[in-house]
């Protein structure tokens, strides 16, 4: 059984349109595991052991329109915020419709598509993983702590529920949607 999806492990299969990984023991998917699968339309990951997942793993699959994530023990915490927010976008209405939270108890049984992120990820960011410094990239000054940048399916700056008093002055130039 497969337990971990490593970066670039499918890079030789760039014409692949469907990938069936259901009923394995996958508990970890590295951020670039699906690199090169830009023609993929179907991804089946149900019946695995995934607890948390970031929307970043889907960057390399812009055409995915059929995604199955149910029967995984989802831990609905702040690490899941970007994935849950992505799944709830209207254009993604057919992605991961039956995936449910298993932990914590307060949200157990609730669908990822319907849960309110603020129920488990308010101002307390204790569930977030430690921040790993990344190399500096020359960009305009912008306080990213106010807004969240999503990269899938288009670069989006999400400033909802941030109590902003004005539009941030320096929005990153590569932002496609605000």
Residue, then its C-alpha position, 0 to 999 in steps of 0.5 A: x500500500x502507498x503511504x506517502x506521495x513524494x514531490x515529483x513522483x508523477x512527473x513522468x506521466x504528464x499526459x495522465x488525465x485520471x489518477x486513482x489512489x483510493x484505498x491506500x494508506x496515504x497519510x502525507x502528500x508533499x506540496x509538489x507531489x502532483x507536479x507535471x499533472x497539468x492535464x489531470x481531470x480526475x483525482x481519487x484519494x478517498x479511503x486513505x489516512x489523510x488528516x490535513x492537506x493544503x490547497x497548494x498540492x492542487x496548484x499543478x492540476x488546474x483542470x481537476x474537476x472530479x476530486x474525491x476525498x471522503x473516508x479520510x480522518x480529516x483533522x479540521x484545524x487551521x492547517x486545513x483552512x486553505x483547502x476548506x476555503x478552496x473547496x467552498x468556492x462556487x466554481x469548485x462545487x463538484x469537488x470533494x462533496x462528501x469529505x467530513x471532519x473527524x477531529x476535533x469533536x466539536x466539528x466531527x461529522x461536518x462536511x468540509x464543503x459546509x463547515x465554517x472555518x471560524x468554528x475551528x480557526x479563529x484568532x487562535x493560531x495554535x494549530x498552525x505548523x511552525x513557520x519555516x523561513x523562505x528565501x526573500x523575493x523582491x516584492x512590494x511591501x505588503x503585510x500578508x498577516x492581514x490577508x491570505x494568498x491562494x494560488x489554486x486555481x488562480x492567484x487570489x488574495x483573500x481579505x475576508x474576516x480581517x477587519x480591514x479599514x481600507x484596501x491594502x496599499x501594496x497588493x502583490x503585482x501577480x495577484x489575479x483576483x482580490 
